[in-house]
Amino acid sequence: DRDTDKKRIEELLEENMVLEIAQKQSMNESAHLGWELEQLSKSTDLADSEKSFVFELNECASSRILKLEKDNQSLQNTIQELRDASLTSRESSLKFVELEKENQQLSKKIEKLQNQIEKEKQSNQDLETLSEELIKDKEQLRVVMETLKADKDRQIKDLKQENDHL
């Protein structure tokens, strides 16, 4: 029974490690998307207000990522504590049940963290889309302003000609 319990615990720990690796990859992807968004905002000619808006959104995403990293570290510490407890346990069957419950709780927490990471990815994509839309809107406004200026100049010229004629 102890051997079986130890094998099961090892399998669960391996499964947790795989989930941690996947979580780290997701966090890296989220950070990379944030970096890409920052690079995009640097390379475009946004107004100061647009730049500060994108910067604030990036800071918000960064702080969320840091919080997720802290939560992940806490989970890793808990997993290490569980490993230590499983090695020193003499009442393996009772401890196994407790460890199983804790493992399920940790799995739920990891799933929540992964969902948060997915939300962060979506948020970063939304920010990128918003940034692109703002750039397009700015370009459209520039074209409209140029057209209005040309119309105004033409009207002034026509009025001067009419005035000279009169």
C-alpha positions in Angstrom: 0.0 0.0 0.0 2.8 2.4 0.8 4.6 1.7 -2.4 1.3 2.2 -4.3 0.7 5.4 -2.3 4.2 6.7 -3.0 3.8 5.9 -6.7 0.5 7.8 -6.8 2.0 10.8 -5.0 4.9 10.8 -7.4 2.5 10.7 -10.4 0.5 13.6 -8.9 3.7 15.6 -8.3 4.8 15.0 -11.8 1.4 16.1 -13.1 1.7 19.3 -10.9 5.1 19.9 -12.4 3.8 19.6 -15.9 1.0 22.1 -15.0 3.6 24.5 -13.5 5.6 24.3 -16.7 2.6 25.0 -18.8 1.7 27.9 -16.5 5.2 29.4 -16.8 5.0 29.1 -20.6 1.6 30.9 -20.5 3.1 33.6 -18.3 6.0 34.0 -20.6 3.7 34.3 -23.6 1.7 36.9 -21.8 4.8 38.8 -20.9 6.0 38.5 -24.5 2.6 39.9 -25.8 3.0 42.8 -23.3 6.5 43.4 -24.7 5.2 43.3 -28.3 2.4 45.7 -27.4 5.0 48.0 -25.8 7.2 47.8 -28.9 4.1 48.5 -31.1 3.3 51.6 -29.0 6.9 52.8 -29.2 7.1 52.4 -33.0 3.9 54.2 -33.8 3.4 58.0 -33.6 0.7 58.1 -30.9 -0.3 61.2 -29.1 1.0 61.6 -25.5 -2.4 60.7 -24.1 -2.5 57.5 -26.2 1.0 56.5 -25.1 0.2 57.1 -21.4 -3.0 55.0 -21.9 -1.1 52.1 -23.4 1.6 52.5 -20.7 -0.9 52.3 -17.9 -2.5 49.2 -19.4 0.9 47.6 -19.7 1.7 48.4 -16.1 -1.6 46.9 -15.0 -0.9 43.7 -17.0 2.6 43.6 -15.6 1.3 43.9 -12.0 -1.2 41.1 -12.7 1.6 38.9 -14.1 3.7 39.6 -11.0 0.8 38.6 -8.8 0.4 35.4 -10.7 4.1 34.7 -10.4 3.9 35.2 -6.6 0.9 32.9 -6.5 2.8 30.3 -8.5 5.8 30.6 -6.1 3.4 30.0 -3.2 2.0 26.9 -4.9 5.5 25.6 -5.5 6.3 26.1 -1.8 3.1 24.2 -0.9 4.0 21.4 -3.3 7.5 21.2 -1.7 5.9 21.0 1.8 3.6 18.3 0.5 6.6 16.3 -0.8 8.4 16.7 2.5 5.3 15.6 4.4 4.8 12.6 2.1 8.4 11.4 2.7 8.2 11.6 6.5 4.7 10.2 6.9 4.2 6.9 8.6 0.4 6.9 8.3 0.5 6.8 4.6 -3.0 5.9 3.9 -4.5 8.8 6.0 -1.9 11.2 4.7 -2.5 10.1 1.2 -6.2 11.0 1.5 -5.2 14.4 2.9 -2.6 14.9 0.2 -5.1 14.0 -2.5 -7.5 16.7 -1.2 -4.7 19.2 -1.1 -3.6 18.2 -4.5 -7.1 18.7 -5.8 -7.2 22.1 -4.2 -3.8 23.0 -5.8 -5.0 21.7 -9.1 -8.0 24.0 -8.9 -5.7 26.9 -8.0 -3.5 26.1 -10.9 -6.5 26.0 -13.2 -7.7 29.4 -11.9 -4.2 30.8 -12.5 -4.2 29.4 -16.0 -7.6 31.0 -16.6 -6.3 34.3 -15.3 -3.3 34.0 -17.7 -5.8 33.3 -20.5 -7.7 36.4 -19.5 -4.4 38.4 -19.5 -3.6 37.2 -23.0 -7.0 38.2 -24.2 -6.7 41.6 -22.5 -3.3 42.1 -24.2 -4.8 41.2 -27.5 -7.7 43.6 -26.9 -5.2 46.3 -26.0 -3.3 45.6 -29.2 -6.5 45.8 -31.2 -7.5 49.0 -29.4 -4.1 50.5 -30.2 -4.4 49.7 -33.8 -7.9 51.1 -33.9 -6.7 54.3 -32.3 -3.9 54.6 -34.9 -6.5 54.2 -37.7 -8.8 56.7 -36.1 -5.9 59.2 -35.8 -5.0 58.7 -39.5 -8.6 59.2 -40.5 -8.8 62.4 -38.5 -5.6 63.7 -40.0 -7.1 63.1 -43.5 -10.3 64.8 -42.6 -8.4 67.8 -41.1 -6.3 68.1 -44.3 -9.5 68.0 -46.4 -11.1 70.6 -44.3 -8.0 72.8 -44.4 -7.9 72.5 -48.2 -11.7 73.4 -48.4 -11.1 76.4 -46.1 -8.2 77.6 -48.2 -10.2 77.2 -51.4 -13.1 79.1 -49.9 -10.8 81.9 -48.7 -9.3 82.1 -52.2 -12.8 82.2 -53.8 -13.9 84.9 -51.4 -10.8 87.0 -52.1 -11.4 86.7 -55.8 -15.0 87.7 -55.4 -14.0 90.6 -53.2 -11.4 91.8 -55.8 -14.0 91.4 -58.5 -16.5 93.6 -56.5 
